[in-house]
Amino acid sequence: MPRENKTKYAILGLIANRPMTGYDIKKRFEEHLGKFWNESYGQIYPILKELNEEGLATRKVEQAKGRPVRNVVAITEKGLQELRTWLVKPTDPHKERLEILLKLTSGAQMPIESSIRLVREFREEWIRQMNGYGIIEKDLRLEFEGQPQFPYIEMAVDCGMHVGSAYIDWCDKTIERLQGMKESALGKPSEKRDV
């Protein structure tokens, strides 16, 4: 069975809040959804065409004086029904691909200090991610607070903050453990470590 294209539903969810152009949709992915779902123009525009062909969205050309033509996409009643049907389906199990974990499983093949460096870099990236979530939360609050969608958006950001905190905590414990392994190795004659 072919995999269901979830981007279709991500876009329907965005335009269910308000009509948008392809540019607006891409910007929303970059600025707000990109922490957990990202799409390129090459993915967005074919799906917008497909949504229009399936009657799930409409496209209206807008021309403002002195501005370029804008193709604004709005969800249809059929599109809203399709989105609501998808929203209540069980989610796919989460399968995460983390290069840091892949590298650590072969950690015995590199110096412990290299593993420590990799985990520190991963930690720093998550600190940057957490700062980004804070900015996203402020932006979304300004745009959506008081609207019915806001608590749900806030829950998604909150999940990202919790995941980030867990990764940072894991990094701290892993660095401490690796430091202990390094100190133990310094006190013993060098020997080949088995995986």
C-alpha positions in Angstrom: 0.0 0.0 0.0 1.5 3.4 -0.9 2.4 5.8 1.9 -0.1 8.5 2.5 1.2 12.0 1.7 1.0 13.8 5.1 2.1 17.1 3.4 -1.4 17.3 1.9 -2.9 17.4 5.4 -0.3 19.8 6.7 -1.3 22.3 4.0 -5.0 21.7 4.5 -4.4 22.4 8.2 -2.7 25.7 7.4 -5.3 27.0 5.0 -8.1 25.9 7.3 -6.9 28.8 9.6 -7.0 31.3 6.7 -6.4 31.5 2.9 -2.7 31.6 2.0 -0.4 31.8 -1.0 2.2 29.2 -1.7 4.8 31.7 -0.4 2.8 32.1 2.8 2.6 28.4 3.3 6.3 27.9 2.8 7.0 30.8 5.2 4.8 29.2 7.8 6.7 25.9 7.4 10.0 27.7 7.8 9.0 29.9 10.7 6.6 27.8 12.7 6.3 24.2 11.7 9.9 23.5 10.5 10.9 22.2 13.9 8.8 19.1 13.3 7.5 19.3 9.7 9.3 21.0 6.8 8.5 21.2 3.1 10.1 22.8 0.1 8.4 24.8 -2.7 9.0 21.7 -4.9 6.7 19.8 -2.6 4.2 22.5 -1.8 3.2 23.7 -5.3 2.3 20.2 -6.7 0.2 19.5 -3.7 -1.6 22.8 -4.0 -2.4 21.9 -7.6 -3.6 18.4 -6.5 -5.8 19.9 -3.7 -7.4 22.2 -6.3 -7.9 19.4 -8.8 -9.5 17.2 -6.0 -11.8 20.0 -5.0 -10.2 20.2 -1.5 -9.1 23.8 -2.1 -9.8 26.7 -4.4 -7.4 29.2 -5.9 -8.2 32.8 -6.4 -6.0 35.3 -8.3 -5.6 38.6 -6.4 -4.1 41.7 -8.0 -3.4 44.7 -5.8 -2.2 47.9 -7.4 1.6 48.1 -7.6 2.0 44.5 -6.3 2.6 41.2 -8.0 -0.3 38.8 -8.8 -1.0 36.5 -5.8 -2.6 33.1 -6.1 -4.5 32.7 -2.8 -5.6 29.2 -1.8 -8.5 28.6 0.5 -9.9 25.3 1.9 -13.3 24.1 0.6 -15.9 22.3 2.7 -14.8 19.1 1.1 -11.2 19.9 2.0 -12.2 20.6 5.6 -14.1 17.3 5.8 -11.0 15.5 4.4 -8.8 17.2 7.0 -11.2 16.3 9.8 -11.3 12.7 8.7 -7.5 12.5 8.7 -7.2 14.3 12.0 -9.0 11.6 13.9 -7.0 8.7 12.4 -4.3 7.1 14.6 -0.9 8.6 13.9 2.0 6.6 12.5 4.5 5.3 15.0 7.4 7.8 15.4 10.6 6.6 13.8 13.4 9.0 14.5 16.7 9.1 12.7 19.4 10.6 14.9 22.9 10.5 13.5 24.3 11.1 17.0 22.8 7.7 18.2 24.0 6.0 15.1 27.6 7.3 15.7 27.5 6.4 19.4 26.6 2.8 18.6 30.0 2.6 17.0 31.7 4.7 19.6 34.2 2.1 20.5 35.9 2.8 17.1 36.8 6.4 18.0 38.4 8.2 20.9 36.1 8.9 23.8 36.9 12.6 23.5 35.4 12.5 20.0 32.2 11.0 21.4 32.2 13.7 24.1 32.6 16.4 21.4 29.7 15.0 19.3 27.4 14.9 22.3 28.4 18.5 23.3 27.7 19.7 19.8 24.3 17.9 19.8 23.5 19.6 23.1 24.4 23.0 21.8 22.2 22.5 18.8 19.3 21.6 21.1 19.9 24.8 23.2 19.6 26.7 19.9 16.4 24.8 19.0 14.9 25.6 22.5 15.7 29.3 21.9 14.0 29.0 18.5 10.9 27.5 20.2 10.7 30.4 22.5 10.7 32.9 19.6 8.1 30.8 17.7 5.9 30.7 20.8 6.0 34.5 21.0 5.2 35.0 17.3 2.3 32.5 17.4 0.9 34.1 20.5 0.9 37.5 18.8 -0.8 36.0 15.7 -3.2 33.4 17.2 -3.9 34.2 20.8 -7.6 34.2 21.5 -8.4 32.1 18.4 -9.7 28.6 18.8 -6.6 27.1 17.2 -4.1 28.8 19.6 -4.2 26.2 22.5 -3.5 23.4 20.0 -0.6 25.3 18.4 0.7 26.0 21.9 0.6 22.3 22.7 2.8 21.5 19.7 5.4 24.1 20.7 5.2 22.7 24.3 6.0 19.2 23.0 9.1 20.6 21.2 10.2 22.3 24.4 9.8 19.0 26.4 11.7 17.0 23.8 14.5 19.6 23.8 14.7 19.5 27.6 14.9 15.7 27.5 17.7 15.7 24.9 19.7 18.3 26.9 19.3 16.2 30.0 20.3 13.0 28.1 23.4 14.9 26.8 24.4 16.0 30.3 24.2 12.4 31.6 25.9 11.0 28.5 28.8 13.4 28.7 29.2 12.6 32.4 29.2 8.9 31.6 31.7 9.3 28.8 34.0 11.4 31.0 33.9 8.6 33.6 34.8 6.1 30.8 37.7 8.4 29.8 39.0 8.7 33.3 38.8 4.9 33.8 40.6 4.3 30.5 43.4 6.7 31.6 44.0 4.7 34.8 44.3 1.3 32.9 46.7 0.0 30.4 45.3 0.4 26.9 43.2 -2.5 25.7 41.0 -3.1 22.7 37.4 -2.5 23.6 34.7 -4.9 22.3 31.4 -3.7 21.1 
